[in-house]
Amino acid sequence: MNFTNLTESLTSSLSQAWSWWSEGLNQKDEWARTALTVSSLALLILWFTWINHLYNPRLPPGPLGLPIVGNLPFLDPDLHTYFARLAKTYGPIFKLQLGTKLGVVVTSPSLAKQVLKDHDTTFANRDIPAVATTMVIEYGGSDIVWTPYGPEWRMLRKVCVREMLSNASMDAVHSLRKREVERMVREIHEKVGSPVNLGEQLFLTILNIITSMLWGGGGGGHEDERITSLGTEFREVVGEITVLLGKPNLSDFFPRLARFDLQGIQRGMRVLFLKFDRIFDAIIEERLKLMENEKGKESKDFLQVLLRLREEEDAKTPFTAKHLKALLMDMVVGGSDTTSNTVEWAIAELMNNREAMRKAQEELEVVVGLDSKLEESHLPKLHYLQAVMKEVLRLHPSLPLLVPHCPSSACDIGGYTVPKGARVFINVWGIHRDPSLWDNPLEFNPERFLNGKWDFSGNDFNYFPFGSGRRICAGIPMAERMFMYELATLLHSFDWELPSDSKFDLKEKFGIVLKKAMPMIAIPSPRLSCPTLYT
């Protein structure tokens, strides 16, 4: 039976049902009226179900929701663990109605491969959260994170990877990283025997490292002093921005309400963005003055490289001032919290696994020695510590659901249709802890990575903490260097113990970045043979 015949048949049945119902009313036959009413409703439901099936594709399974709000009232704040539990009931791909937005969650290597590799181009765009629209509008969508896939995004990615994150570029700003790490060691050494908030210390150090690589500062000149003072203000703004980015926002679930900004999140971000942009303008102005005074000298930070790049002619995709600011923003906001939290997780896991801590510190003694400072040149020889890094990123990926993808057209994934515009989450946290993929997945065991089988390339969908495909994290080289340098320095320079009144825990707190629920507070004691190595 074709659709037209079915329509005529159902229409006829509904007409007959209505006649019987009316006749039943006239006869005041209670039983007939009830039976015919139920029959009519059943036919109506059948009708609308069939129409819905014809015009809506086969969506993935998922839990029932409520009218209007869908599944929103039932969401657990720790989305990564909540999604992992739902996957056990509904399978490796399921849907959630999040207000008027359809969410699709993928929790298997094979389906992740379909999204991130097989249909990479279709899923190469992002579903932009309302709180980020301020920066997107002001910078014209000119950043690595939110720019739609196309020529402009490819140009930005090329600039970021070639000019800022290549090995040569990273080597060129080595002295700036070293300066900030040595400053961290001095500050911690001054607190020997007292509790140190490692999360706070790590965040400030990583942010200082990133801003130093981006625009220098601290060299002793008047311009550098001005840039350093701007950097202090900048840290406060970045901290507030990351808080707003992590807040649940009704505007994301009901886009038509975004213009009303019922929670005031967008207004708050607008204020912070204006501060952000003003600081960028001041830093760029100071750097341009410095470059004018140092004509002919080699670039010594990323900002100088980008400013010179802005002057080059490129008819197809010119690199503008907005592009420059957007890339600086991506580097700071995207690199500070993620790296500092991962190092904090590493210290916590090692303190909870003393045998692994002993092996890591013994390796440092062999490679570096207790009578020398650790240098970045030592890092490639620290094979066990590299395994520690990979194991930490397996258990605690910085972005447990990655950055949500948004298909540009409807696409078949795992036999189900993912509609255009859906918000697609890849639960890399759940995949990394899947007992069918990993032996003893909840155990912290760096040895599993000593065989060199897994890397960060995104080609193995059992392990891809930085994502995969076109949208794989552009900052992997910088993240690796900073993580290894900071963690190795902390383990080489100090022993760490919990305060006597503290209890150890590894509870997670979900947000834009996966954090420890409780800050890592630890007491340092010196390991190096000579006190002058700390000064």
C-alpha positions, 0 to 999 in steps of 0.5 A, spaced: 500 500 500 502 506 497 502 513 502 496 516 498 492 509 499 494 509 506 492 516 507 485 515 504 484 509 508 486 512 515 481 518 513 476 513 511 477 510 518 477 516 522 470 519 518 467 512 520 469 512 527 467 519 528 460 517 525 460 511 530 462 516 536 456 521 534 451 515 533 453 512 540 452 519 543 445 520 540 443 513 543 446 515 550 450 508 550 456 509 555 460 503 553 459 505 545 461 512 546 467 510 550 470 504 546 469 509 540 473 514 543 478 510 544 478 507 537 478 514 534 484 516 539 488 510 537 487 511 530 489 518 530 496 516 534 497 511 528 496 516 523 501 521 526 506 516 528 506 514 521 506 521 518 512 522 523 516 516 521 515 518 514 518 525 515 523 524 520 528 519 519 530 513 524 533 517 530 537 513 535 534 510 541 534 514 548 530 516 554 523 519 554 523 526 556 518 531 558 514 536 553 518 542 552 524 541 556 525 534 554 531 530 558 533 537 561 530 535 568 534 529 568 541 530 567 546 529 572 551 535 573 557 530 571 555 529 564 561 524 562 559 519 567 551 520 566 552 519 559 556 512 560 551 510 564 545 511 559 550 508 554 549 501 558 542 502 557 541 505 550 547 502 546 553 506 544 549 511 540 543 514 543 539 521 543 537 526 548 532 532 547 535 538 550 530 543 550 529 544 543 536 542 541 537 534 539 543 531 543 546 525 540 552 521 544 557 516 541 560 512 546 564 506 542 570 507 538 567 504 531 562 510 531 567 515 533 571 513 527 564 514 523 563 521 526 571 523 526 574 520 520 569 517 515 564 523 515 569 528 518 567 533 513 560 533 515 561 533 522 567 538 522 563 544 524 561 546 531 555 547 535 556 554 538 554 555 545 550 562 546 556 564 551 561 564 546 557 568 541 560 574 543 567 573 542 564 569 535 561 575 533 566 580 535 572 576 532 567 574 526 568 567 528 575 568 526 578 563 531 580 555 531 575 553 535 568 556 532 570 558 525 566 553 520 570 548 516 572 552 510 578 556 507 578 561 513 579 555 518 584 552 514 588 558 513 588 559 521 589 552 522 596 553 518 598 559 521 597 556 528 601 550 526 606 552 522 607 559 525 606 558 533 606 550 534 612 548 530 618 545 533 622 551 531 617 556 533 617 552 540 624 552 540 625 559 539 621 561 545 624 555 550 628 561 554 621 564 556 618 557 558 624 556 562 624 562 566 617 561 568 618 554 570 624 556 574 620 562 578 615 556 580 620 552 583 623 558 587 616 560 589 614 553 591 621 552 595 619 558 599 613 554 602 617 548 603 614 544 609 607 548 608 601 546 604 601 548 597 595 549 593 597 545 587 592 547 582 592 554 583 600 554 583 599 550 576 594 554 573 598 561 574 604 558 572 601 555 565 598 562 564 604 565 565 608 560 560 603 561 555 602 569 555 610 569 555 610 565 549 605 569 546 608 576 547 614 576 552 614 580 558 619 580 564 625 582 560 627 588 564 625 594 559 619 599 560 615 596 555 616 589 558 614 592 565 607 594 562 606 588 558 607 584 565 602 588 568 597 587 563 598 580 564 596 580 571 590 583 569 589 578 563 589 572 568 583 575 572 579 576 566 581 569 563 579 566 570 572 569 570 571 567 562 572 560 564 567 560 569 562 563 565 564 558 559 562 552 564 555 554 566 549 551 564 545 556 560 538 556 558 540 559 551 543 553 549 537 549 550 532 554 547 535 558 542 529 563 541 530 565 548 538 567 547 536 574 545 533 575 552 539 572 556 535 570 562 541 568 566 545 574 564 551 569 562 552 573 555 551 580 558 557 577 563 561 575 557 560 581 553 563 585 559 569 580 560 570 580 552 571 588 552 576 587 558 579 582 554 579 586 547 582 592 551 588 588 554 589 585 547 589 592 544 594 595 549 599 589 548 599 589 541 600 597 541 606 596 546 609 590 542 609 594 535 613 600 539 618 595 541 618 592 534 619 599 531 625 600 536 628 593 534 628 593 527 631 587 524 632 583 530 629 576 530 622 575 533 622 572 540 615 571 541 609 569 537 605 576 537 611 579 533 611 573 528 603 574 527 604 581 527 609 581 521 604 575 518 599 580 518 603 585 514 603 580 508 599 580 502 594 574 501 588 575 496 585 569 498 585 569 505 588 575 508 590 574 516 587 580 519 587 583 526 581 580 528 584 573 526 590 575 530 586 576 537 582 570 536 588 566 535 591 569 542 584 568 545 584 561 543 591 559 546 590 562 552 583 560 554 584 553 551 591 552 553 591 554 560 586 550 564 587 544 560 594 543 561 594 545 569 588 541 570 592 535 567 598 536 571 594 536 577 591 530 576 598 527 574 601 529 581 594 526 585 595 519 581 602 519 583 601 520 590 596 515 590 600 510 587 607 511 590 610 505 586 609 509 580 611 515 583 618 512 585 619 509 578 618 516 575 623 519 580 628 514 579 628 515 572 629 522 573 635 521 578 638 517 572 637 521 566 638 528 570 641 527 577 639 530 583 645 535 582 642 538 576 636 542 574 632 539 569 632 541 562 627 541 556 632 537 553 632 531 558 624 530 556 625 525 550 629 520 555 623 520 560 620 514 557 616 512 564 614 519 565 611 520 558 607 513 559 605 517 566 602 523 561 598 518 557 595 514 562 593 520 566 590 523 559 586 516 558 583 516 565 582 524 565 581 527 558 581 534 559 575 535 555 571 528 556 566 529 551 571 533 546 568 539 543 561 538 541 560 537 533 555 539 529 553 536 522 552 540 516 547 535 513 543 529 516 548 523 516 547 515 517 551 513 524 551 506 526 544 505 522 541 511 525 540 518 522 543 524 526 539 530 523 543 536 521 544 541 526 544 536 532 549 537 538 554 531 537 558 529 543 563 524 543 564 521 550 572 519 550 572 519 557 567 513 557 571 509 551 577 510 555 574 506 561 571 501 557 572 494 560 571 491 553 577 495 550 582 496 556 584 491 562 583 494 569 580 500 566 579 504 573 587 502 575 592 507 574 597 503 570 602 507 566 606 501 564 600 499 559 603 505 555 610 503 555 609 499 549 609 505 544 602 502 541 598 509 543 600 516 541 596 522 540 595 522 533 587 520 533 588 514 529 586 509 534 579 510 536 580 506 543 585 512 545 584 519 542 584 524 548 585 530 543 580 528 539 581 526 531 580 528 524 580 535 522 578 538 528 583 535 532 587 539 537 592 544 534 595 545 541 598 538 542 605 539 541 605 545 546 601 541 551 606 535 551 612 540 552 608 544 557 605 538 561 612 534 561 616 540 563 612 542 569 610 535 571 618 533 571 620 539 574 615 538 580 617 531 581 625 532 580 625 538 585 620 536 590 617 530 594 610 531 596 606 529 602 599 530 604 597 534 610 596 530 616 589 532 616 587 531 609 584 525 606 586 523 599 580 523 593 580 523 586 573 525 585 572 529 578 568 535 577 565 536 570 565 542 567 568 545 560 575 542 563 575 536 567 577 538 574 578 535 581 572 536 585 577 538 591 583 542 590 590 538 590 593 540 597 600 538 598 606 539 602 613 539 598 620 537 601 626 539 597 630 533 593 635 536 590 642 536 593 644 543 593 640 549 595 642 553 590 639 549 585 632 552 587 635 560 587 
